[in-house]
Every structure is written in C-alpha cells, then in structure tokens.
C-alpha cells in the first residue's frame, strides 16, 4: 500500500481513478533542472495526528 493513494480526480488521465497526486517545484536554467521541493497531496479521507513527542501518524478514515 502506498501513501496518499485514493479514488480522486487525476488530471493526467482526465478522470477519477485510484492514484497519487504530487506537486513539485524546481529551478531551471538553460538545460539544467533542480527539484527543490515535492509534496504528496493528502486526500480528504486521510488525517495526520501528531503525538506529544512530535511524531506524526497518518490515519485513514474509511467512509462506506
């Protein structure tokens, strides 16, 4: 099971299906490209809970 996979709209295929969505930012100059940040989009069904010691847990809420 991969992180952040859910049934959501995927622009690359133009329909709703199971998949991941990532947002990337990068710097480029002439033929060089350097990624500087990448984040996975968290589906609405997922929730992050942080414990007292700062550790984060992802909880999947299943809606039937």
Secondary structure, DSSP 4 states (H G I P E B T S, - for coil): --TT-EEEEETTTTEEEEE--EEEEEEEETTEEEEEEEEEPPPTTEEEEE-TTS-EEEEEPP--
